[in-house]
Amino acid sequence: MDTSVSFLRRPEGAVAYTDSGTGPLVVAVPGMGDLRSAYDDVVPALIGAGYRVVVADLRGHGDSDTTFRTHGDDATGDDLLALVEHLGAGPAVLLGNSMGASAAVWAAAERPDLVRGLVLISPFLRETVGPATQRLLRTLYRVLFAGPWGAAAWASYYSSISKGRRSPRHAEHVAAVRAAMREPGHLRSFRHLAVALDHSVVEARLDEVVAPALVVVGELDPDYPDPAAELDRMTAALGADGLLVPEAGHYPQHQAPDVVAPAVLRFLARLADTPEQPERSARNGGHGA
């Protein structure tokens, strides 16, 4: 999708975003190491259904500045809230993939007045490894994403977790991700994010989330030991609806947009019929969104 890029000024740099369509506001953000174009297969359906869709790049990714020194779920969540306030069209539905979804949950806990609902695609709502493994992984990230091999290493991993169906533009998108990592400052920013990332900041705030949520997980996602069980855990924690996407890995939005987009539109339609955010106890979680 081709549309003009705008910038939100933040204390350490500018966050890039695009703004398309008219109607209730949906603000989307991709996951670590990804680009706004990760949503190109679902955004047209949302715009066509009468939604205003704003898609932001992460700090140090895509067209955003690489001057940021602070990275993580909470930093990204704060950017999302600042963007909703800047647009003056909230409360918004926040749509995130991977750590972008984690950031959306943090934002919903931080400012429930600005978040109407959550669409969480392959989120991480807790740390799934222990402290020792986490320290080992951070050491690995410092090496793996430090040299001229870093962009290729991430592109290879990105492709490997796209298990199952693949978008016709899969190769093109992975090439764009790899090319972006080769731009000055991008690999450094990505490495800083990978080393700083700690989803415990989200887990600690799950009880504060009151926004209705839809959690979408690919049944083949290798980032979860058991995708179906993790989906059950997340929907229970948030009182959310859940969707397990067949033949999809970590990126269901562009692996199976024919499944994901209709589910998101059904969720958005239900939100439109709900005048106020329901209390957590009044929401029913479960599969079948």
ZITAMO-V174274 format. One record per residue. N is the residue number from 0. RES is the residue in three letters. PSI is psi in whole degrees, -180 to 180 (none if undefined). D_FIRST is the distance of its C-alpha to the first C-alpha in Angstrom with 2 decimals. Layout:
BEGIN
n	res	psi	d_first
N	RES	PSI	D_FIRST
N	RES	PSI	D_FIRST
END
This chain:
BEGIN
n	res	psi	d_first
0	MET	137	0.00
1	ASP	120	3.77
2	THR	159	6.52
3	SER	150	10.02
4	VAL	133	11.59
5	SER	170	14.88
6	PHE	136	17.69
7	LEU	119	20.26
8	ARG	130	23.60
9	ARG	167	25.49
10	PRO	-32	28.99
11	GLU	4	28.01
12	GLY	-167	24.80
13	ALA	140	21.45
14	VAL	128	18.61
15	ALA	145	15.07
16	TYR	158	12.78
17	THR	156	10.10
18	ASP	114	11.48
19	SER	149	10.29
20	GLY	175	12.72
21	THR	152	16.47
22	GLY	-163	19.05
23	PRO	144	20.20
24	LEU	130	18.42
25	VAL	124	16.58
26	VAL	122	16.01
27	ALA	149	14.40
28	VAL	137	15.20
29	PRO	-177	14.97
30	GLY	179	18.21
31	MET	131	20.28
32	GLY	10	18.99
33	ASP	179	15.37
34	LEU	164	12.05
35	ARG	-32	9.55
36	SER	-7	7.24
37	ALA	-21	10.28
38	TYR	6	9.15
39	ASP	-21	5.96
40	ASP	-10	8.86
41	VAL	-25	10.59
42	VAL	-44	8.80
43	PRO	-37	8.63
44	ALA	-38	12.29
45	LEU	-44	13.25
46	ILE	-43	12.08
47	GLY	-26	13.79
48	ALA	2	16.80
49	GLY	33	17.27
50	TYR	148	16.02
51	ARG	122	14.74
52	VAL	119	12.31
53	VAL	126	12.51
54	VAL	123	11.23
55	ALA	149	13.59
56	ASP	151	14.34
57	LEU	162	17.87
58	ARG	132	20.66
59	GLY	8	20.83
60	HIS	156	17.44
61	GLY	-125	14.23
62	ASP	1	14.67
63	SER	158	17.51
64	ASP	154	21.05
65	THR	19	23.27
66	THR	-5	26.37
67	PHE	138	26.48
68	ARG	-16	29.69
69	THR	130	29.23
70	HIS	157	26.97
71	GLY	178	27.02
72	ASP	-44	26.35
73	ASP	-38	28.27
74	ALA	-44	26.74
75	THR	-41	23.17
76	GLY	-40	24.52
77	ASP	-37	26.05
78	ASP	-41	22.79
79	LEU	-43	21.23
80	LEU	-42	24.34
81	ALA	-36	24.32
82	LEU	-44	20.77
83	VAL	-44	21.82
84	GLU	-41	24.92
85	HIS	-40	23.19
86	LEU	-24	20.96
87	GLY	29	24.19
88	ALA	19	22.76
89	GLY	177	24.08
90	PRO	156	25.19
91	ALA	158	21.80
92	VAL	127	20.80
93	LEU	129	19.78
94	LEU	120	17.57
95	GLY	155	18.07
96	ASN	136	18.16
97	SER	-128	21.24
98	MET	-19	22.71
99	GLY	-35	19.99
100	ALA	-38	21.61
101	SER	-44	24.98
102	ALA	-37	24.12
103	ALA	-39	23.14
104	VAL	-43	26.58
105	TRP	-44	28.33
106	ALA	-40	26.72
107	ALA	-33	27.89
108	ALA	-38	31.36
109	GLU	-43	31.44
110	ARG	76	30.40
111	PRO	-23	30.68
112	ASP	-19	30.69
113	LEU	-6	27.04
114	VAL	112	25.73
115	ARG	-33	25.80
116	GLY	170	24.67
117	LEU	133	23.17
118	VAL	112	20.85
119	LEU	110	21.77
120	ILE	116	20.23
121	SER	52	22.63
122	PRO	165	24.31
123	PHE	111	27.37
124	LEU	5	29.92
125	ARG	163	32.81
126	GLU	126	33.92
127	THR	0	34.71
128	VAL	158	36.81
129	GLY	170	39.99
130	PRO	-40	40.62
131	ALA	-45	42.04
132	THR	-38	39.08
133	GLN	-42	36.71
134	ARG	-40	38.68
135	LEU	-43	38.59
136	LEU	-40	34.82
137	ARG	-37	34.40
138	THR	-43	36.73
139	LEU	-43	34.77
140	TYR	-39	31.47
141	ARG	-34	33.25
142	VAL	-47	34.25
143	LEU	-35	31.32
144	PHE	31	28.70
145	ALA	-28	31.04
146	GLY	-169	31.35
147	PRO	-15	29.53
148	TRP	-8	29.07
149	GLY	-45	27.06
150	ALA	-43	23.52
151	ALA	-38	24.57
152	ALA	-44	26.38
153	TRP	-42	23.48
154	ALA	-39	21.14
155	SER	-44	24.00
156	TYR	-43	24.54
157	TYR	-46	20.89
158	SER	-36	21.05
159	SER	-28	24.50
160	ILE	4	23.57
161	SER	52	20.93
162	LYS	150	23.99
163	GLY	-140	24.07
164	ARG	150	21.26
165	ARG	138	18.39
166	SER	148	14.90
167	PRO	-21	14.74
168	ARG	19	12.24
169	HIS	-53	14.73
170	ALA	-40	16.27
171	GLU	-42	13.18
172	HIS	-44	12.12
173	VAL	-38	15.80
174	ALA	-39	16.14
175	ALA	-40	13.47
176	VAL	-45	15.39
177	ARG	-43	18.59
178	ALA	-40	17.67
179	ALA	-38	16.75
180	MET	-20	20.15
181	ARG	-9	21.87
182	GLU	149	20.99
183	PRO	128	24.05
184	GLY	-17	24.77
185	HIS	-45	21.97
186	LEU	-39	24.26
187	ARG	-46	26.97
188	SER	-42	24.89
189	PHE	-44	23.78
190	ARG	-44	27.45
191	HIS	-41	28.64
192	LEU	-47	26.39
193	ALA	-39	27.54
194	VAL	-34	31.13
195	ALA	-21	31.01
196	LEU	127	29.29
197	ASP	104	31.81
198	HIS	-2	30.87
199	SER	-22	34.37
200	VAL	-25	33.25
201	VAL	-46	31.25
202	GLU	-37	34.01
203	ALA	-14	36.53
204	ARG	9	34.73
205	LEU	-36	33.84
206	ASP	-14	36.79
207	GLU	-9	35.45
208	VAL	123	32.26
209	VAL	-12	32.79
210	ALA	138	29.27
211	PRO	147	28.65
212	ALA	151	26.47
213	LEU	124	24.80
214	VAL	127	24.93
215	VAL	127	22.98
216	VAL	136	24.34
217	GLY	135	24.00
218	GLU	-15	27.48
219	LEU	12	27.28
220	ASP	113	25.99
221	PRO	-6	28.33
222	ASP	-8	27.90
223	TYR	136	30.28
224	PRO	-38	33.81
225	ASP	96	33.66
226	PRO	-44	30.28
227	ALA	-42	31.98
228	ALA	-39	34.64
229	GLU	-37	32.25
230	LEU	-45	30.27
231	ASP	-42	33.65
232	ARG	-44	34.56
233	MET	-42	31.42
234	THR	-36	31.58
235	ALA	-41	35.27
236	ALA	-34	34.77
237	LEU	-4	32.34
238	GLY	40	33.72
239	ALA	164	30.27
240	ASP	153	28.98
241	GLY	149	27.97
242	LEU	118	25.97
243	LEU	117	26.75
244	VAL	119	24.12
245	PRO	147	25.87
246	GLU	34	24.96
247	ALA	149	22.45
248	GLY	-127	22.84
249	HIS	-9	21.38
250	TYR	62	17.70
251	PRO	-26	18.06
252	GLN	-28	14.67
253	HIS	2	13.16
254	GLN	-36	16.60
255	ALA	60	17.53
256	PRO	-25	14.85
257	ASP	-20	17.28
258	VAL	-44	19.81
259	VAL	-48	18.06
260	ALA	-47	16.01
261	PRO	-37	19.25
262	ALA	-41	21.29
263	VAL	-42	19.21
264	LEU	-37	19.43
265	ARG	-42	23.15
266	PHE	-45	23.62
267	LEU	-38	21.98
268	ALA	-39	24.17
269	ARG	-37	27.22
270	LEU	-40	26.50
271	ALA	-27	26.44
272	ASP	-3	29.87
273	THR	106	31.24
274	PRO	-30	32.42
275	GLU	156	33.30
276	GLN	125	32.44
277	PRO	157	34.98
278	GLU	154	37.25
279	ARG	-39	36.58
280	SER	-17	39.72
281	ALA	-7	38.53
282	ARG	148	35.37
283	ASN	126	35.52
284	GLY	179	33.59
285	GLY	173	33.13
286	HIS	171	31.00
287	GLY	28	29.59
288	ALA	none	26.75
END
